[in-house]
Amino acid sequence: MSDGVGMRRIGILILLLCAASVITRANEAHMLARIHVEAIGGEHRLAALKSLKVKGHVDIDDRRLHFTLWAARPNQLRMETRSSDRVLIQATDGVNQPWEMDPEAEILSPSLLTGDEAREFSGNSQFDDPLVDFENRGYTLDYAGTMKWQGRKTHRIFVTRGFVDGFYLLLDAENYCITGKQWTRKTDYGREIKMEIVYSEFRPVTGLIMPHRFVTNADDELLYETMLQKVQPNAPLPEESFSFPIAKPVE
C-alpha cells in the first residue's frame, strides 16, 4: 500500500470517527430534550396550554417596571410595560415585524421594531422552550457535556436555529428543568458581551413546571431581574392584541 493510499484511508477514518462523535452528541441532546419534556409535565399538558396571561415586574437599576403580557401559540406575544411616567406596548403576531406604541400618547403612532431589538423580541415570543418539539420547530441540538453551575451538576446543550444565533441551554442533571441560558452578544462597536439568564423559583401551572424568576446578567454583572407574580393559563386574549394597529379615521 502506497503512502498516498494509506494517508487517504487514515483521513477517511478520521472523518468517520468525527461524524460518529457528532451523531452521538446529537443523540444525547435529543434524549435529554425528551426527558426534559416529560419532567416539566409531558406533551399532553403542553398541548393543552394554548395561551398565558402573566403579570409581574422587572427590577432594573433603581426602578421597578410593572408589566402584563399575553402569549399564545406558536409565537404571538404582547407586553404592556408601565413605569411611573410611561406606558409602552410591544407585540408581534408571529408573522410580521414586531411593533411598539405608547397607548396614552395624544396621537397614537405605532412603529416597527428593528435590528437586534426586533430579533430579540421575536425570539422571546416562542411559546415553548427550544427543547419542546425541537425538530419540527427547526432547532438543532448538540450535547456539550456537563459542568458545575449554581452548585449543581448541569448538562449543556448547544442550540441553533437555521444554523445561526447559537446559544447554550443549561439543564439540571437531577430535575431536568432548564435553569440557565448563555450566549454572546456583539455591540455595534464589535465588542462581545457574555449574556446569561438564570431561571429559578419553579412552580406548577396546570401541571406544568415553569420558572417564575429570571435574572439576566451581562459580563457577570446584574442587568435586570424579572419576577412573575400571577400566571393565568388559557386566559381570554384581547381582540387584535398582537396585530399592528390600524389607524381609525377621524369622525
N, C-alpha and C positions, 0 to 999 in steps of 0.2 A: 504494500500500500504506500503510495507516494505521500510525501509530506503535505502536498496540497489537498489531496482527498481526505487525509486524516484531519487536517485543520477544519475542513468544511463539515465533517461529521461531528467534530467537537463543538463547532458553532451551532449546528442544528440541535445537538443535545442540550446545550445551554439555553437555547430558545425554548425548547420543550419544557425544561425544568422551570424556567421563568413563567411560562404560560400556566403550568400546573400550580405554581405558587399563587398566581393571580386568581385562578379558579377557586383554590382553597380559601383564600381570603374573602372572596365574594360569597362563597357558600357559608362561611362562618358568619358574615354580616347578615345574610338572608335569614339564617336560623335565629340569630339574636332579634331581628326585626319581628319574626313570628312570635317569639317568646314574649317580647315587649307588648304586642297587641293583646295577647291573652292576659298578661299581667295587669294591664290597665282596665280590663273589663271585657275584652273579646269583641269579635267582629259584629255580633248581633246587637250589642248595646251601642257600638259605634254607629251602626247603620240606623238605629232608632233615633239618634240625636241629629236633628235636622238644622237646628239653629240655636243661638245663645243670645241672651241679653245680659250684659255684665256691667256692674257699677263698681268703681274703685277710685284709687287716687295714685298720683305719681309724685314722689318727693325728689326735687331737683334743686341743687344748691340750697337756698333757704326758703324755697317756695313749695307749696303743695297745690297741685292741679287735680281737680276732680273730673272724672270722665264717665261717660256712659257709651257703651259700644254694642252694636248689633252685628252678629256674624251669621252667615248662612252658607250651606254647601253650594258649590265646592270651594269658592274663593271670593265670596262677597263680604264686604266689611264697611261699616260706617262707625266713625268715632266722633263723639262730641266732647270737646275738652273745654273746661271753664276755669279761668283764673279769676283774680279779683277784679280785673277790668276788661276782660275779653272772653269771647266765646268763639271757638273755631270748630268747624265741621270738616272732616276729611272722609272720603269714601271712594269705593271702587265697586263696579258691578261685576268685576272679574273678567270682563271682556275689553272694555275701553280704558283709556288712560285715567288714573286716579285724579280726583279733583278736591278742591277745598273752597270754603266760603265762610264768611262771617255772617251768621244769620241775623245779627242785631244791627247791621250797618243800615244807614238810611237808604242806600241804593244797593240792592243785592248784586254782587259781582263775583260769581264763581269763576275760578281759574283752575287750569290743569297743573298738576304736579309734574315736575320734570327731573331728569338726571337721577342721581343717587337717591334722592328723596322719593321719587316715583317708584324706583326699583325696590327700595326697602319696604315701602308701604304695600306694594303688590305682593312681595314675599311674605309679609306678615298676614296677608289676607287668607292664606291657605288654612282651611278649616281644620284639617287633620295634620298631625305632625308627619314629617317626611318618612317615617318608618311604616306608616299605615298604607297598605295597598301601593307600595312604592313603585312596583314595576309598571302598573297601569298608569301611574301619575308621572312617569318619566324620570324617576330618581334612580341613580346608580349608587350602590353601596359598596364600600371596600373596608374590610376589617383592618384596624390599625393597632391592634394589641391592647394591653391593659396598662393602667397607671394607678398610682395612689392619688386620689383627688378628694378634697374635702374630708380627708381622713378615712376614706373608704376605697376598696378595690373597685375600679371603674373600667369598663370597656370603652374603647374609642372607635367610632365608625366615621369614616370619611364619606361625605355625601356630596354628590354633584347632580346637577340637572341640566341636560343638554351639554354636559362636559364643561360647564362654566360655573362660576360662583360657588366654588367648593368651600365646605366648612366641616368641622368635626362636631358630632353629637357624642355626648358623654352619657353612658348607660350604666346605672348602678348594677354591680355584679350580683347583688342579693335580691333586690326587688324589681329590677329591670325597668325602672322608671328612668326617663330622660332627666338627668339632673344638671346638664350644662350644654352650652353651645359655644364653640370657639371659632373665630375666623379672623382674617386680616383685612383691614380697610385701608385704602390708599387715599391720601389727601390730594387736593388739587396741585400741591407742590411736590408730589411724588413720595412723600413720607408715608411709611407703613405704620399703622396703629393696630396693636393687638386687642381685639374685641372679645368680650366674654359675657355670657349671661348665665347666672346661677339660678336654677329653679328649685323651689323648696315649698314647704307647707302644703303637702299633697292632701287633698280631701276628695271624698266621693261626690260626684254629681250624677244622679240617676244611675248609680252603679259603676260609673267611670271614674278612674282616679286622675285628678287634674291638679297641677301646681297652682297655688294662689299667690305666691310671692316670687318676684322676678328682680334680681339685682344685676344691673348692667354695669360692667367695668370697661375702662379704656386704659390700656397700658398699666393694668393692675391698680388703677385708682377708680373709686366710685364715680360713676357718671350720673345714674339715677336709679331709683327703686320704685317698682310698681307693685301695688297690693290690690288684689281683687276682694271686694267686700261682700258682694252679692252676685251670685251666678244663677240665672234663671234659664233652665233648659226649654227648648222648643217654645220660646216666647213669641207672641204675635209680632210681626215686623211692620214698622211704619210704611205706609204706602209710598212708593217711589223713593225708598230710603237710600238706595245705592246708586241710582242713575244720576247723571249730570243734570242739574236743574235747568229747566227751560223757562226762560223769562216770560211772564204773563203780560199780555198787552195792557196798557193803562186804560182804564174805562173812563 
